[in-house]
């Protein structure tokens, strides 16, 4: 049974949809998404280090993530869990934030003023049997297809790292 209610993104906005099959059981993939000590090991595009991850895994609970680029620049996001169906699915918001997890306007990261950057992240994990899991990530609400494509590239780089992390867990 689903806990919580979903937030719908504006259908005029762009989205990312990525499917991956991992050679790992669903419970393990769920832990990699929801336990900070595991999440920090794989999250973010190549070259980025996840330096902070706080998870309050409950409907209405906050999550905040901080990454650092090779040149030392830090980028933070915050969001709220809207739905939880452990270990099958979660829905959370995501938007720019400061290091303390407080929402920031997108202009704080060099994006145009007035641009909405709250997105809706939905992760679904399907048990395929034989210790394999199909993951579907959907991130909706990007202001343009260019933003969505950039996010998709970053997610795919992160999922390449996740593949290696799952093999070692």
N, C-alpha and C positions, 0 to 999 in steps of 0.2 A: 504494500500500500504506500502511496506517495504521501510524504509529509510536506506541508506547505503548498504555496501556489506559485505558479510560473509568472514571470514578467514577459510580456510580448514586446519584441523589438519592432520598430517602425519598418514595415515591409519595403519601403522605398530605399532603405539603407542596405549596404552591402554586408555579406557574411562570408565566413570561412567554414567549410565542412571538410573534415579529414577523417578517413577511416584507416585504422592500422590493426593488424593482427599480431599479437605478442605471444611468444612461446612462454607463457606464464599463466598461472591460475588467476581467475578474476579477483579473489581476495587479495592476492599480492599486488595486482595492478591498482586496486582500490587503495591499498595502504600507500603505494607510491604517490598517489594523488592527494591523500588526506593526512599523512603523517609528516610533519615538517622535516624531520631528520632525513627522510627519503626524498621528499619533494625537492629540497635544496640541492640534491646531488644531480638532478637532471634538468630542472626547469631553466628555460631561457635559451636563446640562440647561441650558436657556436661563438666562443670568445667571451661570453657573459658569465659572470659568477653570481649565483643567488646567495646573497649575504644575509637575508632575513626572510623568515616565513613564520607567520603566526596564524593558527587555524583554530577557530571556535566552531567546531563541527556540529552545528544545530541550526535549524531554521531560524533566521534572524541573526545568527552568529556572524561575526566579521572574519574576514581573512585579509591579511596584508602581506605583500611580497616586495622585497627589495633586491635589485640586481645592480651589479657594478660592471662597467665596461673596462676593457684593458687600459684605457687612459685614466681610470679612476672616477669617471662620471657615474653618479648613482641615479637610478630610475626606480620609482616605487608605484605600486598600485594598491588599491583597497577595494573591497567589495563585501557583499552580504550573501550568505546562502539563502536562497529562496525555496528550494526543494531539496529533499534528501530521501533517497531510497537505497540505503546501504545494502550490499556492495554493488548495486546495479546502476545508479544514476544520481547526479546532482546538477542543480542549476544555481548559478551565482552571478552577481553583477561584478563588473570590474571597471575601475576608472583611475585616472592619475591621482597620486597622493604624495604627501611628504613622508619623511622617514618615520614619523609617529603614526602614520596611517590615516591622517586627515586628508579629505578630498581636496584636490587642487584644481584650478581651471586648467584646461589643456594648454593655455598660453605659457604656463610655468615650465613646460617642456618644449617650448618653441613652436607650438601648434597655433593655428589662427584663432584669434579671439572669437568667442561665440560658437565655436565648434563643439558639438556634443561628443564626448568620448566615452560615455558609459556604454559598455557592451554587456551582452548577456552570454555567459559561457555555459554550455550544456555538455556534460560528459556522460556517455552511456557505455556501459561495459556488459558485453554479452558473453556468457560462458559457452565456448564452442566444444567443450569436452577435450579429452586428451591433454589437459593442462594448457590449453590455448584460450586466449581472450580476444574478442573483437572489440576495439574501442572506437567510438564515434565521437569526435569533438565537433561542436557547432558553436561558433562565436558570431553573434549577430549584433548589428547596430553600428557598424563602421560608417563614417560619413562619405566614403567613396570606395570604389572598387580597388583603387591603388592602395589605400590603407589596408583593405582586406587582404590583398595579395601579399603585402609586406608582412602582415601578421601570419599568414599561412606559411611563408618561408621560415619565419622564426619558430613557429610550432613544429614544422617538420624537422628542423635542426634539433629542437629539444627532444622530439620523439626518437630521433636516432640515438641520442644519449640515453633516453629511457630504456631502449632496447638493451643496451649494454648493462645498465643498472639492474634491470630485472634478472638478467642472466647471472648476476653476482649476488642477488638477494637470497 
